[in-house]
Amino acid sequence: MKVKVMFNVHTGFCANCGSVLPQIDVSNFVKCYSCKKRINVEDFGKMKSKYTIYFNSIENINIEKKNKNKAQNSSGPIIEKLCKKCGHNQMSYAALQLRSADEGQTVFYTCLNCKYVLFIFFI
């Protein structure tokens, strides 16, 4: 049975559905993940693929862990605001409606370093 080609595409894409084809492996065909069409590897001609794997350095992993722990200890989004108690320049904040609906919200700022809480009423 002959398959009707819907549109012309580059060899790295499925001519049936247009999806990106997976890498060529040791078998003699490539199977599209979307439409399950099987394509013979000879149809790729002399096409070559090249890829590079980048690994994270141990320093980047440690910095990422430290930032993740700092974010988990916060009670909301982190902003740059100076703590009046310890001088640290990052605080998390949370906005709550504590009074009636026609009055402003209350914003609580929490220092990430010393956990000092500052709150501001908006009128």
C-alpha atoms as an extended CHARMM CRD file, in Angstrom:
* protein
*
       123  EXT
         1         1  MET       CA              0.0000000000        0.0000000000        0.0000000000  PROA      1               0.0000000000
         2         2  LYS       CA              1.4120000000        3.3710000000       -1.0070000000  PROA      2               0.0000000000
         3         3  VAL       CA              1.2620000000        6.1650000000        1.5720000000  PROA      3               0.0000000000
         4         4  LYS       CA              0.0860000000        9.5540000000        0.3330000000  PROA      4               0.0000000000
         5         5  VAL       CA              2.5070000000       12.3420000000        1.3050000000  PROA      5               0.0000000000
         6         6  MET       CA              0.5790000000       15.2840000000        2.7700000000  PROA      6               0.0000000000
         7         7  PHE       CA              3.3320000000       17.9120000000        2.2850000000  PROA      7               0.0000000000
         8         8  ASN       CA              7.0390000000       18.2040000000        1.4940000000  PROA      8               0.0000000000
         9         9  VAL       CA              9.2920000000       18.5000000000        4.5160000000  PROA      9               0.0000000000
        10        10  HSD       CA             12.9540000000       18.2880000000        5.5020000000  PROA      10              0.0000000000
        11        11  THR       CA             14.2220000000       14.7450000000        6.1380000000  PROA      11              0.0000000000
        12        12  GLY       CA             14.3100000000       15.2630000000        9.9090000000  PROA      12              0.0000000000
        13        13  PHE       CA             10.5260000000       15.6610000000        9.9660000000  PROA      13              0.0000000000
        14        14  CYS       CA              7.7300000000       13.1950000000        9.2890000000  PROA      14              0.0000000000
        15        15  ALA       CA              6.2240000000       13.7180000000        5.8210000000  PROA      15              0.0000000000
        16        16  ASN       CA              2.9080000000       12.3640000000        7.1000000000  PROA      16              0.0000000000
        17        17  CYS       CA              2.2570000000       14.5670000000       10.1520000000  PROA      17              0.0000000000
        18        18  GLY       CA              5.1800000000       17.0610000000       10.2750000000  PROA      18              0.0000000000
        19        19  SER       CA              6.4920000000       15.9540000000       13.6910000000  PROA      19              0.0000000000
        20        20  VAL       CA             10.1950000000       15.9040000000       14.5080000000  PROA      20              0.0000000000
        21        21  LEU       CA             11.5420000000       12.4060000000       13.9510000000  PROA      21              0.0000000000
        22        22  PRO       CA             13.5380000000       10.6210000000       16.6650000000  PROA      22              0.0000000000
        23        23  GLN       CA             17.2450000000        9.8690000000       16.3460000000  PROA      23              0.0000000000
        24        24  ILE       CA             18.2490000000        7.0070000000       14.0660000000  PROA      24              0.0000000000
        25        25  ASP       CA             19.0970000000        3.9190000000       16.0880000000  PROA      25              0.0000000000
        26        26  VAL       CA             20.5000000000        0.4920000000       15.1800000000  PROA      26              0.0000000000
        27        27  SER       CA             17.3230000000       -0.7280000000       13.4460000000  PROA      27              0.0000000000
        28        28  ASN       CA             16.6990000000       -0.2020000000        9.7290000000  PROA      28              0.0000000000
        29        29  PHE       CA             13.8200000000        2.2080000000       10.2300000000  PROA      29              0.0000000000
        30        30  VAL       CA             12.7050000000        5.2490000000       12.2010000000  PROA      30              0.0000000000
        31        31  LYS       CA              9.2160000000        5.2810000000       13.6910000000  PROA      31              0.0000000000
        32        32  CYS       CA              7.3980000000        8.6230000000       14.0910000000  PROA      32              0.0000000000
        33        33  TYR       CA              6.2170000000        9.1130000000       17.6770000000  PROA      33              0.0000000000
        34        34  SER       CA              3.0190000000       10.9080000000       16.5920000000  PROA      34              0.0000000000
        35        35  CYS       CA              1.5640000000        9.0130000000       13.6480000000  PROA      35              0.0000000000
        36        36  LYS       CA              3.6160000000        5.7820000000       13.9940000000  PROA      36              0.0000000000
        37        37  LYS       CA              4.7780000000        5.9140000000       10.3470000000  PROA      37              0.0000000000
        38        38  ARG       CA              7.8820000000        3.7880000000        9.6880000000  PROA      38              0.0000000000
        39        39  ILE       CA             10.5980000000        5.4080000000        7.5660000000  PROA      39              0.0000000000
        40        40  ASN       CA             13.5090000000        3.4680000000        6.0920000000  PROA      40              0.0000000000
        41        41  VAL       CA             16.9200000000        4.7950000000        7.1840000000  PROA      41              0.0000000000
        42        42  GLU       CA             18.0450000000        4.8340000000        3.5390000000  PROA      42              0.0000000000
        43        43  ASP       CA             15.5820000000        7.7200000000        2.9710000000  PROA      43              0.0000000000
        44        44  PHE       CA             17.8300000000        9.8980000000        5.1450000000  PROA      44              0.0000000000
        45        45  GLY       CA             20.7100000000        9.5830000000        2.6600000000  PROA      45              0.0000000000
        46        46  LYS       CA             23.9990000000       10.8820000000        4.0330000000  PROA      46              0.0000000000
        47        47  MET       CA             22.3600000000       13.0640000000        6.6530000000  PROA      47              0.0000000000
        48        48  LYS       CA             24.4870000000       13.4130000000        9.7990000000  PROA      48              0.0000000000
        49        49  SER       CA             23.5270000000       14.5240000000       13.2670000000  PROA      49              0.0000000000
        50        50  LYS       CA             25.7920000000       15.9460000000       15.9320000000  PROA      50              0.0000000000
        51        51  TYR       CA             25.0510000000       16.6090000000       19.5560000000  PROA      51              0.0000000000
        52        52  THR       CA             26.9160000000       17.7190000000       22.6460000000  PROA      52              0.0000000000
        53        53  ILE       CA             26.1280000000       16.8290000000       26.2460000000  PROA      53              0.0000000000
        54        54  TYR       CA             26.8510000000       19.5220000000       28.8230000000  PROA      54              0.0000000000
        55        55  PHE       CA             27.2250000000       18.5400000000       32.4620000000  PROA      55              0.0000000000
        56        56  ASN       CA             26.6860000000       20.9000000000       35.3820000000  PROA      56              0.0000000000
        57        57  SER       CA             29.7390000000       21.7870000000       37.4150000000  PROA      57              0.0000000000
        58        58  ILE       CA             29.6480000000       20.9580000000       41.1320000000  PROA      58              0.0000000000
        59        59  GLU       CA             29.7540000000       24.7050000000       41.9270000000  PROA      59              0.0000000000
        60        60  ASN       CA             26.5920000000       25.3620000000       39.8980000000  PROA      60              0.0000000000
        61        61  ILE       CA             24.8080000000       22.4470000000       41.5710000000  PROA      61              0.0000000000
        62        62  ASN       CA             25.7330000000       23.7420000000       45.0450000000  PROA      62              0.0000000000
        63        63  ILE       CA             24.5410000000       27.2710000000       44.1870000000  PROA      63              0.0000000000
        64        64  GLU       CA             21.2750000000       25.8830000000       42.8210000000  PROA      64              0.0000000000
        65        65  LYS       CA             20.6970000000       23.8230000000       45.9870000000  PROA      65              0.0000000000
        66        66  LYS       CA             21.4090000000       26.8610000000       48.1820000000  PROA      66              0.0000000000
        67        67  ASN       CA             18.9580000000       29.0330000000       46.2170000000  PROA      67              0.0000000000
        68        68  LYS       CA             16.3300000000       26.2840000000       46.2980000000  PROA      68              0.0000000000
        69        69  ASN       CA             16.6390000000       25.9420000000       50.0850000000  PROA      69              0.0000000000
        70        70  LYS       CA             16.3880000000       29.7060000000       50.4920000000  PROA      70              0.0000000000
        71        71  ALA       CA             13.2490000000       29.7990000000       48.3400000000  PROA      71              0.0000000000
        72        72  GLN       CA             11.6840000000       26.9080000000       50.2850000000  PROA      72              0.0000000000
        73        73  ASN       CA             12.2310000000       28.7760000000       53.5770000000  PROA      73              0.0000000000
        74        74  SER       CA             10.4060000000       31.8410000000       52.2820000000  PROA      74              0.0000000000
        75        75  SER       CA              6.6990000000       32.4570000000       52.7810000000  PROA      75              0.0000000000
        76        76  GLY       CA              6.1070000000       33.9540000000       49.3330000000  PROA      76              0.0000000000
        77        77  PRO       CA              7.7830000000       35.6680000000       46.3810000000  PROA      77              0.0000000000
        78        78  ILE       CA             11.2530000000       37.0750000000       47.0510000000  PROA      78              0.0000000000
        79        79  ILE       CA             11.9970000000       40.7500000000       46.4410000000  PROA      79              0.0000000000
        80        80  GLU       CA             14.9050000000       43.1030000000       47.0910000000  PROA      80              0.0000000000
        81        81  LYS       CA             13.9210000000       45.0230000000       50.2230000000  PROA      81              0.0000000000
        82        82  LEU       CA             16.2580000000       46.0280000000       53.0510000000  PROA      82              0.0000000000
        83        83  CYS       CA             15.5720000000       44.4460000000       56.4430000000  PROA      83              0.0000000000
        84        84  LYS       CA             15.4850000000       47.0790000000       59.2020000000  PROA      84              0.0000000000
        85        85  LYS       CA             16.7450000000       44.5860000000       61.7960000000  PROA      85              0.0000000000
        86        86  CYS       CA             19.7510000000       42.8410000000       60.1890000000  PROA      86              0.0000000000
        87        87  GLY       CA             20.3350000000       44.7780000000       56.9400000000  PROA      87              0.0000000000
        88        88  HSD       CA             19.8100000000       41.7730000000       54.6240000000  PROA      88              0.0000000000
        89        89  ASN       CA             18.5500000000       42.9050000000       51.1890000000  PROA      89              0.0000000000
        90        90  GLN       CA             16.0740000000       40.0980000000       50.3900000000  PROA      90              0.0000000000
        91        91  MET       CA             12.6160000000       39.6190000000       51.8420000000  PROA      91              0.0000000000
        92        92  SER       CA              9.6150000000       37.5380000000       50.9200000000  PROA      92              0.0000000000
        93        93  TYR       CA              6.1470000000       39.0060000000       51.0070000000  PROA      93              0.0000000000
        94        94  ALA       CA              2.5100000000       38.0220000000       51.3050000000  PROA      94              0.0000000000
        95        95  ALA       CA             -0.5020000000       40.2660000000       50.7720000000  PROA      95              0.0000000000
        96        96  LEU       CA             -3.6510000000       39.5880000000       52.7910000000  PROA      96              0.0000000000
        97        97  GLN       CA             -7.0600000000       41.2410000000       53.0440000000  PROA      97              0.0000000000
        98        98  LEU       CA             -7.4420000000       41.4980000000       56.8400000000  PROA      98              0.0000000000
        99        99  ARG       CA             -9.9660000000       44.3130000000       57.0360000000  PROA      99              0.0000000000
       100       100  SER       CA            -13.1800000000       44.9280000000       55.1410000000  PROA      100             0.0000000000
       101       101  ALA       CA            -13.2470000000       44.6450000000       51.3580000000  PROA      101             0.0000000000
       102       102  ASP       CA            -13.4650000000       48.4140000000       50.7920000000  PROA      102             0.0000000000
       103       103  GLU       CA            -10.1550000000       48.9950000000       52.6210000000  PROA      103             0.0000000000
       104       104  GLY       CA             -6.6290000000       48.2720000000       51.3930000000  PROA      104             0.0000000000
       105       105  GLN       CA             -4.7240000000       45.0590000000       51.8630000000  PROA      105             0.0000000000
       106       106  THR       CA             -1.9980000000       44.3600000000       54.4070000000  PROA      106             0.0000000000
       107       107  VAL       CA              1.4230000000       43.3280000000       53.0920000000  PROA      107             0.0000000000
       108       108  PHE       CA              3.7130000000       41.2260000000       55.2910000000  PROA      108             0.0000000000
       109       109  TYR       CA              7.4510000000       41.2710000000       54.4970000000  PROA      109             0.0000000000
       110       110  THR       CA              9.6290000000       38.5370000000       56.0440000000  PROA      110             0.0000000000
       111       111  CYS       CA             13.4360000000       38.7480000000       56.0840000000  PROA      111             0.0000000000
       112       112  LEU       CA             15.0250000000       35.6120000000       54.6320000000  PROA      112             0.0000000000
       113       113  ASN       CA             18.0040000000       35.9510000000       56.9740000000  PROA      113             0.0000000000
       114       114  CYS       CA             16.6240000000       36.7390000000       60.4460000000  PROA      114             0.0000000000
       115       115  LYS       CA             12.8640000000       36.1070000000       59.8740000000  PROA      115             0.0000000000
       116       116  TYR       CA             11.9570000000       39.6380000000       61.0360000000  PROA      116             0.0000000000
       117       117  VAL       CA              8.3770000000       40.4720000000       59.9640000000  PROA      117             0.0000000000
       118       118  LEU       CA              7.4060000000       43.9430000000       58.7730000000  PROA      118             0.0000000000
       119       119  PHE       CA              3.8070000000       44.6970000000       57.8480000000  PROA      119             0.0000000000
       120       120  ILE       CA              2.3430000000       47.6530000000       55.9800000000  PROA      120             0.0000000000
       121       121  PHE       CA             -1.3220000000       48.6830000000       55.8220000000  PROA      121             0.0000000000
       122       122  PHE       CA             -2.4720000000       50.1670000000       52.5380000000  PROA      122             0.0000000000
       123       123  ILE       CA             -5.3930000000       52.5890000000       52.7480000000  PROA      123             0.0000000000
